[in-house]
């Protein structure tokens, strides 16, 4: 695999996604697809993906952000709105994101220790929610110069870790049922990838704002959890470069979106030289994951092999979820390939310590 192969795959994926976002039925993952287009526009040095993202946002800007109903539809929109603001300098995107983050901070349901609750009145902590909330909090904190907001982003990562970590493996449960003091029974691969994507993004925003010293202890907690998780993730990678949908069960099927998420996370972890990460093994896993997700992009630019919407359940339930394409997965795949193309991290193998 070389840069030309990654570029070709990303170009096909981006061209298809730019069209698809504007014509398909709405889906909760559309905001993640939109954000992926912004990554691709930078990597490919093309304005076309940004234009598609702006066209998707036009009616949303006119109507104003939604902050009620199903959490997944509106919470994820803050991050692409902020990225569009950074690319276009259009203040409407910044205000759109501020409204969503403001609702999260001031009105959203939480556990007693502060974790956002997506489906009140059920007092549940979902691993996906750390991605839907903490990176946008951290980025808006940097843009607005709010150290307190950046700290609250770190706090979300830590409280999600505290509720969901499996102490034996360092991996994360899908859902914590706070009142019942129990967890969903399986370790879901895509859910784990959401934490692994969000953690380095939050850390990077804190460091970019030059306030990491004040938050050093919290950054260290997040970094330690991420390194522990990724070292375990690496050990569970299939020879194909993919991961099983129930990550520690090789009798569950292999799935693409988790591989895209872990590729994105591993690249980020390697670039920041994450303390505690087995860098040599991480580099190998990263390269294999990039090869695997590239192979899942067909001639039409569709990213295949993705498990569809997945609520928590037992092993048989996770293993029964239909496979296909999905906008959230396409978005994460664009992010992973874009960052790989821009940085070429996979080309330089770390030396063994």
N, C-alpha and C positions, 0 to 999 in steps of 0.2 A: 504494500500500500504506500502511495506517495501523495504529494500535495495535489497533483493533477487529478488523481482518482477522487480525493475528497472534494475538490472544487467541482468536478463534474457531478458528483452525487448531490452536493449542496445546490448547485444551479437547478438541477431537475426538481429537487424537493421544493425549492423556493418558488420556482415558476408555477408549479402546481398549487402550492399553498396560497400564493397571491391571488390566483383565480378562485380557488375553492372558498376562501374566507368570505368572499363577496357574494357567492351564489347559493351556498348550501344552507340547510336549515340551521337555526341557532343551536348552539351547544355550549355547555358550561365551560368547555376547554378552549373556546374561541379566543379569550383574552391571552392565554398562553401561546396560542398560535400567532396572534398579533405580535406579541413580544419577540417570538422567534424570528419573525420577518425583520424586525429592527436589528437583531444580531446579524442576520444574513446580509442586510443592506450594507453594514459596515465591512463585513468580511469580503463581500463581492464588489464593494465600491460601486453600488448601483442604487439609484433613487427609486426604482420601480417598487421594491418591497415596502419602502416607507410610504409611497403613494397609496398602496393597497391598505396599509394600516390606517392611514389618515381617512380614507374613504369609509372604512369600517367604523371608525370613531365618529364620523360626522353626525349621524342621527343621535348618537349618545351625547355628544356635546350639546346638541340642540335641546334635548330632553332633560339633561342633567343626570347625575349618577343615581342609580337605584341602590337603596340601602335597606331594603326590606325583602322578605321572601327568602328563597333558597340562597343561603350564604355563598355557595360556589359561584353563582352567576355574577355577583357584583364585587366581592372582595378581591378577586384576582385581577380586576381591571385597573387597580391603582398602579401596579408596577409598569405595565406598558404605557399608561398615561404619563408616568414620570419619565420613562425612556423616550417617549415622543417629545416631551418638553425639552429634554436635553438635546435631541436631534434637531428640533425645529425652532426652539425658543418661543413657542406660542404659549402665552400664559394661560390659555383656556385649559390646556392639559394639566398644568400644575394645579389649577383650582379644582379640576375634576378629581385629581388624586387626593388633594387636601380634604375634600368633602368625604371621600370614602375612609381615609385614615382617621379623620375627625370623628366619624361615626364609630369606628372600631374603638378608638381610645375613650370616647365619652359615653357611648350608649350600648355597645355590644355586650351580650351576656358573657360572664366569666365564671371560672371556678373560684373558690375562696382564695387561692394563691395566685390568681390573675391570668390563667390560661384562657384564651378565647374559646367560647363554646359555640359550635356552628348550628346546633339544632335545639335551641331551648324550647321547652323547659328541661329536656333531657340533659343531665349534667355529664357530658362526655367530652373527652379530649381526643381529637383525631390527629394523626401524624401529618396528614396533608396540610392542615391549617397552619403549621409553622411556615410552610412555603407561601401560602396565600396571604400572610400577614407580615412576618418579620422582615423580609427583604425590602418591602415597600416602606415600612417604618424606618429602616436604617437609611435607605436612599433619600427619603424625604427629610430625615434628620440632617443628612449631610447638606442637601440643597438649601435647607432653611437655616442651617447653622445651629441646630438644636442638639446639644450633647445629651440632654435628657431624653429626647426621642430615640437617639441611637442606643442609649442604655436600655430603654424599654424594648427595643428590638432584640437586644441580647437577652433580656429577661424572658422574652417569649421562647427563644430557643432553649434556654435553660429549664423553664418550667415544663415545656414539652418533653425534654429529655427526662426530667424527674418523673413525670407521670408514665412514660411509655417505654423506658429502657428495660430490656431483658438483661438482668444482671449476669446471667450465665454466658451470654454470647456477645453482648454489646450492641445487638440489633434492637429494633424497635417494634413494638406491637402496633397494630393498625388503630385500635381504639382502646382508651381507658374509660371504664364505667366508674366514675368517681364515687357515686353514692354506694354502689355495690362493692367497691374496692376489688374489682376484677378487670380482666382484659379480654379482648377478642383472642381466640385460641391460636391463631396462626401468625407467623412472621411473613408479612406480605412484601414482596420485592419492590413493587412500585412505591408503596408507602415508605419504605426505607430510603428509596432514592430521593423522595421529596426532602427529607431531612438533610441528606448528603449534598443536595444542590443548595439549599437555603443557608446552611451553616457557613461555608466559605464566602458566600455573598454578603452575609451580615458582617463577618469578620473584615472583609475587604472594605466595606463602607466605613466601618469604625476606624480602620487604619488610614484610609484615604483622607479622613477628616482630621487626622493627626491628634486624636484624643485617646489612642489606644492605651496610653499609660494610665489614665484615670480609670479605664475599664479593664485593666490588665488581668485581674483575677477572673472576671466574667469571660473574657476572650479565651483565657486559658481553659476554663471549664468547657466551653464550646469546642475548642480545638481538641481537647483530650477525648471528648465524646466522639467527635468525627473520626479521629485517628483510630480509636478502638473499633468503631463501626466499620470503617473502610478496610481495616486489616482482616476483619472477619468476612466482609463481602468478597474480598479478593480470593479468600480460601474456598469460597462457594461458587466461583465462576465455572461454568461448563466449558468443555474444550471448544465448543462452538464460538465462545466469546459472549454468549448470552447468559442469563440467569433464569432459574426456575421461578415461576410465579409465586409459589410458597418457597421462599428462598433457601430454606434448609431441608427441603424435601425434593429429592431428585426423581420422585415418582409423580411430581406435578410437571405441567408442560413448560417449555421454554418460552420466554416472552420478551418482546422487543423494547417496550417503553422503559422498563427498568434498566435495560442496558444503555439506552440513551441517557437516562438520568445518571447512572453510575459513571459513564464516560465523561459527562460534563463535570461531575464532582471530582473524579480522579484527576482530570486535567487541571482543575483549579487547585486541588490539594498539592499536586506536584509542583505547580508554578510557585506556590507560596512556601514550598518546602515545609509542609505541615509537620510540626514536631510529633514524633512517635509513629509516623507512617513508615511502613516498610517500603521505601522508595523504589528499590529495584523490582520487587514483585508488583508494586502499584503501576510502574511504567509498563510492565509486560501486560498486566490486566487492561490497562488503558488502551494500549495498541490493539489488543484483541477485541475489545469492546467497540472501538472505532471501526475495525474491519467488519464486525458482525452487523452493526447498525447500517453501515454503508451497503452491505449486501441485501438488506431488507428494503431498500429503495428501488422500486421497479422502474421500468423504462418510461412510465408515465409520470414519475415523480411521487408516487404514493409510498408512504412508510407503512409497511405491513407487519403482521405478527403481533399486534397490540391487543391486550386484553381490554375489553370494554368496561364501562362503568362498573365499579366493584365495591359494593357495601361489604361490611364484615360478615363473616360466616364461618362455617367449619371447613375442614380440608376439602371435602367433596364439593362444597359450594365454590370455593376459589378455583378448583380445578375444572369446574363446569362453565366458567365465564367464557363467552364467545370471543373469538379472535377476529381482528379486522384492522381497520385504520381508525384513528381518532385525532381530533385537532390538538389536544394537549400533548400527545406523543409526538406529533409532527413538529410542534413548537419546540419541545425540548431537544429533539433530534437536530433541528436547525441551530439551536444554541450550541450544542456539543460540537457539531461539525464546523460551525463558524469560529468558535474559540480555538479549535484544533488548527484550522487553516491560518488564523491570524498569528498564532504563537508557535506552531510546530513543535509543541512540547514532546510529542511522541517520538520525535527523531533523535533526541539526545538522551541516552540512557543514563540514569544516575549511577554514580560509582557506589559499590558496596561499602558500607561503613565498617 
